[in-house]
Amino acid sequence: MSPPLVLPGSRKARDPERSLRRGPRRTSPEAVAANQRDRLLDGFVRTVAQVGYARTRVSDICQAAGVTRPVFYELFKGKEDAFLAAHRHGTSQVFAAMEEARAQAGDWPGQVLAGLGTLLVILAEAPAFAAMAIVEIDAVGPAGREAREHLLTRFRDYFTDLPDQYLPIPEEELVDTVVGGVYSSIYRRIAAGRTAELPALLPALAFSVLAPFLGPERAAGCLVDPPPATSSLPACLNTEP
């Protein structure tokens, strides 16, 4: 079993348990820097979630993390660099968890349900990170837009095992439209402060992903426990009328 996710912003940066204790054994410079970096990322994400990226100052981040300003600039070039570091670190963990869930699913619809379900639960349980990574990325500028495009591109991996069938438009365009719609739905919930409700979106989002490629009836069958079927195919992939 994989260790639990520890996304940036999920811990209090100034928790006494995270302080480096003085003693006869000197902590290595690498360990000190890693501790300070983690605390700064936590403080950064929590601050951005509270006041927004545009209003976040380096002094606010340092205050939230209990780390000095010179140390901040030893570890990051500036506020944008800290944002991108937190975004990369957090999203890499999220995708790893989604891939693990996807690997345990048998067919393509199951992979979609497993991956989406994992994503929604993770974001619901990490509201500060969700606000930073999904909503506040708009305020970062070109670097933020590039990071978001890279994020959306990674979702195309979920469409490598599509069932063979005729599509009236190019597959790549349809995939991009579907991915954009899912992202938009998630964005709106988080922006409205309703991040905890994200898991309830799973049926609608999964249907919106499956229906263009399976058809509405077969897609709907993937969202419920199917009745016993004589076919060896899952009910949602059964082509029998």
Secondary structure, DSSP 8 states (H G I E B T S, - for coil): -------TTSS-TT-GGGS---SSS---HHHHHHHHHHHHHHHHHHHHHHH-TTT--HHHHHHHHT--HHHHHHH-SSHHHHHHHHHHHHHHHHHHHHHHHHHT--SHHHHHHHHHHHHHHHHHH-HHHHIIIIIGGGGG-HHHHHHHHHHHHHGGGGGTT------SS-HHHHHHHHHHHHHHHHHHHHHTT-GGGGGGGHHHHHHHHHHHHH-HHHHHHTTS-----SSSS-GGG----
